[in-house]
Amino acid sequence: MRQYIPLVLLTGFVILNAAAILVGSHLLSPTRPTAVKSTPYESGMPPLGDTRQRFSVKFYLIAMLFIVFDIETVFMIPWAVTFRQLGLFGLIEMLVFIVILLVGYVYAWKRGALEWE
């Protein structure tokens, strides 16, 4: 158990230090609340309308399509790293992968999923 004493001491020091910093900043910081400071800030514009407005389904569809096509690049990075070892077989596999994604992209485009109304 003696070998864990430094770890316990370090953990205790970190917790005490974090608590001291939070309490110290709360006690030492000046607080002068005003109406301007209490308003929410978003993109430099005053908020308009209700914050609980509903978004169109198109918004979520475009977000999902963006994620799908963004993940495509994540799959291409390891392929690019091992491209020389994979040879022609790896190239054909990636071309099939890209063609499948391209067919899906064209399908979504033709169905109007990418049009913002």
SEMAR-605081 format. One record per residue: y, z, x of N, C-alpha, C in turn; residue number from 1. Coordinates in Angstrom, 1 decimal, padded with zeros to 4 digits, m for minus. Layout:
<atoms>
+--------+--------+--------+--------+--------+--------+--------+--------+--------+-----+
:   n_yy :   n_zz :   n_xx :  ca_yy :  ca_zz :  ca_xx :   c_yy :   c_zz :   c_xx : pos :
+--------+--------+--------+--------+--------+--------+--------+--------+--------+-----+
:      Y :      Z :      X :      Y :      Z :      X :      Y :      Z :      X : NUM :
...
+--------+--------+--------+--------+--------+--------+--------+--------+--------+-----+
</atoms>
This chain:
<atoms>
+--------+--------+--------+--------+--------+--------+--------+--------+--------+-----+
:   n_yy :   n_zz :   n_xx :  ca_yy :  ca_zz :  ca_xx :   c_yy :   c_zz :   c_xx : pos :
+--------+--------+--------+--------+--------+--------+--------+--------+--------+-----+
: m001.2 :  000.0 :  000.8 :  000.0 :  000.0 :  000.0 :  001.3 :  000.0 :  000.9 :   1 :
:  001.1 :  000.4 :  002.1 :  002.3 :  000.4 :  003.0 :  002.9 : m000.9 :  003.2 :   2 :
:  002.1 : m002.0 :  003.1 :  002.6 : m003.3 :  003.4 :  003.5 : m003.8 :  002.3 :   3 :
:  003.4 : m003.2 :  001.1 :  004.2 : m003.7 :  000.0 :  005.6 : m002.9 : m000.1 :   4 :
:  005.8 : m001.9 :  000.7 :  007.0 : m001.1 :  000.6 :  008.3 : m002.0 :  000.9 :   5 :
:  008.3 : m002.9 :  001.9 :  009.5 : m003.7 :  002.1 :  009.7 : m004.7 :  000.9 :   6 :
:  008.7 : m005.2 :  000.3 :  008.8 : m006.0 : m000.9 :  009.4 : m005.3 : m002.1 :   7 :
:  009.0 : m004.1 : m002.3 :  009.5 : m003.2 : m003.4 :  011.0 : m002.9 : m003.1 :   8 :
:  011.3 : m002.5 : m001.8 :  012.6 : m002.2 : m001.5 :  013.6 : m003.4 : m001.7 :   9 :
:  013.1 : m004.6 : m001.2 :  013.9 : m005.8 : m001.4 :  014.1 : m006.1 : m002.9 :  10 :
:  013.1 : m006.0 : m003.7 :  013.2 : m006.3 : m005.1 :  014.2 : m005.3 : m005.8 :  11 :
:  014.1 : m004.0 : m005.4 :  015.0 : m003.0 : m005.9 :  016.5 : m003.3 : m005.5 :  12 :
:  016.7 : m003.7 : m004.2 :  018.0 : m004.0 : m003.8 :  018.6 : m005.2 : m004.5 :  13 :
:  017.8 : m006.2 : m004.7 :  018.3 : m007.4 : m005.5 :  018.7 : m007.0 : m006.9 :  14 :
:  017.9 : m006.3 : m007.6 :  018.2 : m005.9 : m008.9 :  019.4 : m005.0 : m009.0 :  15 :
:  019.5 : m004.0 : m008.1 :  020.7 : m003.2 : m008.0 :  022.0 : m004.0 : m007.7 :  16 :
:  021.8 : m004.9 : m006.7 :  023.0 : m005.7 : m006.3 :  023.5 : m006.6 : m007.5 :  17 :
:  022.5 : m007.3 : m008.2 :  022.9 : m008.1 : m009.4 :  023.6 : m007.3 : m010.4 :  18 :
:  023.0 : m006.1 : m010.7 :  023.6 : m005.2 : m011.7 :  025.0 : m004.8 : m011.3 :  19 :
:  025.2 : m004.4 : m010.0 :  026.5 : m004.0 : m009.5 :  027.5 : m005.1 : m009.6 :  20 :
:  027.1 : m006.3 : m009.3 :  028.1 : m007.5 : m009.4 :  028.5 : m007.7 : m010.8 :  21 :
:  027.5 : m007.7 : m011.7 :  027.9 : m007.9 : m013.1 :  028.8 : m006.8 : m013.7 :  22 :
:  028.5 : m005.6 : m013.4 :  029.3 : m004.5 : m013.9 :  030.6 : m004.5 : m013.2 :  23 :
:  030.7 : m004.8 : m011.9 :  032.0 : m004.8 : m011.2 :  032.9 : m005.9 : m011.7 :  24 :
:  032.3 : m007.1 : m012.0 :  033.1 : m008.2 : m012.5 :  033.6 : m007.9 : m013.9 :  25 :
:  032.8 : m007.2 : m014.7 :  033.3 : m006.9 : m016.0 :  034.4 : m005.8 : m016.0 :  26 :
:  034.3 : m004.9 : m015.1 :  035.3 : m003.8 : m015.0 :  036.6 : m004.2 : m014.3 :  27 :
:  036.5 : m005.1 : m013.4 :  037.7 : m005.5 : m012.6 :  038.4 : m006.7 : m013.1 :  28 :
:  037.8 : m007.5 : m014.0 :  038.4 : m008.7 : m014.5 :  039.5 : m008.4 : m015.5 :  29 :
:  040.6 : m009.1 : m015.4 :  041.6 : m008.9 : m016.5 :  041.2 : m009.6 : m017.8 :  30 :
:  041.4 : m008.9 : m018.9 :  041.1 : m009.6 : m020.2 :  042.4 : m009.6 : m021.0 :  31 :
:  042.8 : m010.8 : m021.3 :  044.0 : m011.0 : m022.1 :  043.6 : m012.1 : m023.2 :  32 :
:  042.9 : m011.7 : m024.2 :  042.5 : m012.8 : m025.2 :  043.7 : m013.4 : m025.9 :  33 :
:  043.7 : m014.7 : m026.0 :  044.7 : m015.4 : m026.8 :  044.0 : m016.3 : m027.8 :  34 :
:  044.7 : m016.9 : m028.7 :  044.1 : m017.9 : m029.6 :  043.6 : m019.1 : m028.9 :  35 :
:  044.4 : m019.5 : m027.9 :  044.0 : m020.7 : m027.2 :  042.7 : m020.5 : m026.4 :  36 :
:  042.5 : m019.3 : m025.8 :  041.3 : m019.0 : m025.0 :  040.1 : m018.8 : m025.9 :  37 :
:  040.3 : m018.5 : m027.2 :  039.2 : m018.2 : m028.1 :  038.7 : m019.5 : m028.8 :  38 :
:  039.4 : m020.6 : m028.7 :  039.0 : m021.9 : m029.3 :  037.9 : m022.5 : m028.4 :  39 :
:  036.9 : m023.2 : m029.0 :  035.9 : m023.8 : m028.2 :  036.5 : m025.1 : m027.5 :  40 :
:  036.0 : m025.3 : m026.3 :  036.5 : m026.4 : m025.5 :  035.4 : m027.4 : m025.4 :  41 :
:  035.7 : m028.7 : m025.7 :  034.6 : m029.7 : m025.6 :  035.3 : m031.0 : m025.3 :  42 :
:  035.0 : m031.5 : m024.1 :  035.5 : m032.8 : m023.6 :  037.0 : m032.9 : m023.7 :  43 :
:  037.7 : m031.9 : m023.6 :  039.2 : m031.9 : m023.5 :  039.8 : m032.2 : m024.9 :  44 :
:  039.0 : m032.2 : m026.0 :  039.5 : m032.5 : m027.3 :  039.3 : m031.2 : m028.2 :  45 :
:  040.2 : m031.0 : m029.1 :  040.0 : m029.9 : m030.0 :  038.8 : m030.3 : m031.0 :  46 :
:  038.0 : m029.4 : m031.3 :  036.8 : m029.7 : m032.2 :  037.3 : m030.1 : m033.6 :  47 :
:  036.7 : m031.1 : m034.1 :  037.0 : m031.6 : m035.4 :  035.8 : m031.5 : m036.3 :  48 :
:  035.9 : m031.1 : m037.5 :  034.8 : m031.1 : m038.5 :  033.9 : m029.9 : m038.3 :  49 :
:  032.8 : m030.0 : m039.0 :  031.8 : m028.9 : m039.0 :  030.9 : m029.1 : m037.8 :  50 :
:  030.5 : m028.0 : m037.2 :  029.6 : m028.1 : m036.0 :  028.2 : m028.3 : m036.4 :  51 :
:  027.8 : m028.2 : m037.7 :  026.5 : m028.4 : m038.1 :  026.2 : m029.7 : m038.8 :  52 :
:  026.9 : m030.8 : m038.4 :  026.8 : m032.1 : m039.0 :  025.4 : m032.7 : m038.6 :  53 :
:  024.9 : m033.5 : m039.5 :  023.6 : m034.1 : m039.2 :  023.8 : m035.4 : m038.4 :  54 :
:  022.9 : m035.6 : m037.5 :  022.9 : m036.9 : m036.8 :  021.9 : m037.9 : m037.4 :  55 :
:  022.2 : m039.1 : m037.2 :  021.4 : m040.2 : m037.8 :  020.0 : m040.2 : m037.0 :  56 :
:  019.0 : m040.7 : m037.7 :  017.7 : m040.8 : m037.1 :  017.8 : m041.8 : m035.9 :  57 :
:  018.7 : m042.8 : m036.0 :  018.8 : m043.7 : m034.9 :  019.2 : m043.0 : m033.6 :  58 :
:  020.0 : m042.0 : m033.7 :  020.4 : m041.2 : m032.5 :  019.1 : m040.7 : m031.7 :  59 :
:  018.2 : m040.1 : m032.5 :  017.0 : m039.6 : m031.9 :  016.1 : m040.7 : m031.4 :  60 :
:  016.0 : m041.8 : m032.1 :  015.2 : m042.9 : m031.7 :  015.6 : m043.5 : m030.4 :  61 :
:  016.9 : m043.6 : m030.3 :  017.5 : m044.2 : m029.0 :  017.2 : m043.2 : m027.9 :  62 :
:  017.4 : m041.9 : m028.2 :  017.1 : m040.8 : m027.1 :  015.7 : m040.9 : m026.7 :  63 :
:  014.7 : m041.0 : m027.6 :  013.3 : m041.1 : m027.3 :  013.0 : m042.4 : m026.5 :  64 :
:  013.6 : m043.5 : m026.9 :  013.4 : m044.7 : m026.1 :  014.0 : m044.6 : m024.7 :  65 :
:  015.1 : m044.0 : m024.6 :  015.7 : m043.7 : m023.2 :  014.7 : m042.9 : m022.4 :  66 :
:  014.1 : m041.9 : m022.9 :  013.2 : m041.1 : m022.2 :  012.0 : m041.8 : m021.8 :  67 :
:  011.5 : m042.7 : m022.7 :  010.3 : m043.5 : m022.3 :  010.6 : m044.4 : m021.2 :  68 :
:  011.7 : m045.1 : m021.3 :  012.0 : m046.1 : m020.2 :  012.5 : m045.4 : m018.9 :  69 :
:  012.9 : m044.2 : m019.0 :  013.3 : m043.4 : m017.9 :  012.1 : m042.9 : m017.1 :  70 :
:  011.1 : m042.5 : m017.9 :  009.8 : m042.1 : m017.3 :  009.1 : m043.2 : m016.6 :  71 :
:  009.4 : m044.5 : m017.0 :  008.8 : m045.6 : m016.3 :  009.2 : m045.6 : m014.8 :  72 :
:  010.5 : m045.3 : m014.6 :  010.9 : m045.2 : m013.2 :  010.2 : m044.1 : m012.4 :  73 :
:  009.9 : m043.0 : m013.1 :  009.2 : m041.9 : m012.4 :  007.8 : m042.4 : m012.0 :  74 :
:  007.2 : m043.2 : m012.8 :  005.9 : m043.7 : m012.4 :  005.9 : m044.8 : m011.3 :  75 :
:  007.1 : m045.4 : m011.2 :  007.2 : m046.5 : m010.2 :  007.5 : m045.9 : m008.8 :  76 :
:  008.0 : m044.7 : m008.7 :  008.3 : m044.1 : m007.4 :  007.0 : m043.9 : m006.5 :  77 :
:  006.0 : m043.2 : m007.1 :  004.8 : m043.1 : m006.3 :  004.1 : m044.4 : m005.9 :  78 :
:  004.2 : m045.3 : m006.9 :  003.6 : m046.7 : m006.6 :  004.3 : m047.3 : m005.5 :  79 :
:  005.7 : m047.2 : m005.4 :  006.4 : m047.8 : m004.4 :  006.1 : m047.2 : m003.0 :  80 :
:  005.8 : m045.9 : m003.0 :  005.5 : m045.2 : m001.8 :  004.2 : m045.7 : m001.2 :  81 :
:  003.2 : m045.9 : m002.1 :  001.8 : m046.3 : m001.6 :  001.6 : m047.8 : m001.8 :  82 :
:  002.6 : m048.6 : m001.9 :  002.5 : m050.0 : m002.2 :  001.6 : m050.7 : m001.2 :  83 :
:  001.8 : m050.4 :  000.1 :  001.1 : m051.2 :  001.2 : m000.4 : m050.8 :  001.1 :  84 :
: m000.7 : m049.6 :  000.8 : m002.2 : m049.2 :  000.8 : m002.8 : m049.8 : m000.5 :  85 :
: m002.1 : m050.0 : m001.6 : m002.7 : m050.5 : m002.8 : m003.0 : m052.0 : m002.7 :  86 :
: m002.2 : m052.7 : m002.0 : m002.4 : m054.1 : m001.9 : m002.2 : m054.9 : m003.2 :  87 :
: m002.9 : m056.0 : m003.3 : m002.7 : m056.9 : m004.5 : m003.1 : m056.2 : m005.8 :  88 :
: m004.2 : m055.4 : m005.7 : m004.6 : m054.6 : m006.9 : m003.5 : m053.8 : m007.5 :  89 :
: m002.8 : m053.1 : m006.6 : m001.7 : m052.2 : m007.0 : m000.5 : m053.0 : m007.6 :  90 :
: m000.3 : m054.2 : m007.1 :  000.8 : m055.0 : m007.6 :  000.4 : m055.5 : m009.0 :  91 :
: m000.8 : m055.9 : m009.2 : m001.2 : m056.4 : m010.5 : m001.2 : m055.3 : m011.5 :  92 :
: m001.6 : m054.1 : m011.1 : m001.5 : m052.9 : m012.0 : m000.1 : m052.7 : m012.5 :  93 :
:  000.8 : m052.7 : m011.5 :  002.2 : m052.4 : m011.9 :  002.8 : m053.5 : m012.7 :  94 :
:  002.4 : m054.8 : m012.5 :  002.9 : m055.9 : m013.3 :  002.4 : m055.7 : m014.7 :  95 :
:  001.1 : m055.3 : m014.9 :  000.6 : m055.1 : m016.3 :  001.4 : m053.9 : m016.9 :  96 :
:  001.7 : m052.9 : m016.2 :  002.4 : m051.7 : m016.7 :  003.8 : m052.2 : m017.1 :  97 :
:  004.5 : m053.0 : m016.3 :  005.8 : m053.4 : m016.7 :  005.8 : m054.4 : m017.9 :  98 :
:  004.8 : m055.2 : m018.0 :  004.7 : m056.1 : m019.1 :  004.5 : m055.4 : m020.4 :  99 :
:  003.6 : m054.3 : m020.4 :  003.4 : m053.5 : m021.6 :  004.7 : m052.8 : m022.0 : 100 :
:  005.5 : m052.3 : m021.0 :  006.7 : m051.7 : m021.4 :  007.8 : m052.7 : m021.8 : 101 :
:  007.7 : m053.9 : m021.3 :  008.7 : m054.9 : m021.7 :  008.4 : m055.4 : m023.1 : 102 :
:  007.1 : m055.5 : m023.5 :  006.7 : m055.8 : m024.8 :  007.2 : m054.7 : m025.8 : 103 :
:  007.1 : m053.5 : m025.4 :  007.6 : m052.4 : m026.3 :  009.1 : m052.4 : m026.4 : 104 :
:  009.8 : m052.7 : m025.3 :  011.2 : m052.8 : m025.3 :  011.7 : m054.0 : m026.2 : 105 :
:  011.1 : m055.1 : m026.1 :  011.4 : m056.3 : m027.0 :  011.1 : m056.0 : m028.4 : 106 :
:  010.0 : m055.3 : m028.7 :  009.7 : m054.9 : m030.1 :  010.7 : m054.0 : m030.7 : 107 :
:  011.1 : m053.0 : m029.9 :  012.2 : m052.1 : m030.4 :  013.5 : m052.8 : m030.6 : 108 :
:  013.8 : m053.7 : m029.7 :  015.1 : m054.5 : m029.8 :  015.1 : m055.4 : m031.0 : 109 :
:  014.0 : m056.1 : m031.3 :  013.9 : m056.9 : m032.4 :  013.9 : m056.2 : m033.7 : 110 :
:  013.3 : m055.0 : m033.7 :  013.3 : m054.2 : m035.0 :  014.7 : m053.5 : m035.2 : 111 :
:  015.6 : m053.6 : m034.3 :  017.0 : m053.1 : m034.5 :  017.1 : m051.6 : m034.1 : 112 :
:  016.1 : m051.1 : m033.3 :  016.2 : m049.7 : m032.9 :  017.3 : m049.4 : m031.9 : 113 :
:  017.8 : m050.4 : m031.3 :  018.8 : m050.1 : m030.3 :  020.2 : m050.4 : m030.8 : 114 :
:  020.3 : m050.7 : m032.1 :  021.7 : m051.0 : m032.6 :  022.2 : m049.7 : m033.2 : 115 :
:  023.5 : m049.4 : m032.8 :  024.2 : m048.2 : m033.2 :  025.1 : m048.6 : m034.4 : 116 :
:  024.9 : m048.0 : m035.5 :  025.7 : m048.3 : m036.7 :  026.7 : m047.2 : m037.0 : 117 :
+--------+--------+--------+--------+--------+--------+--------+--------+--------+-----+
</atoms>
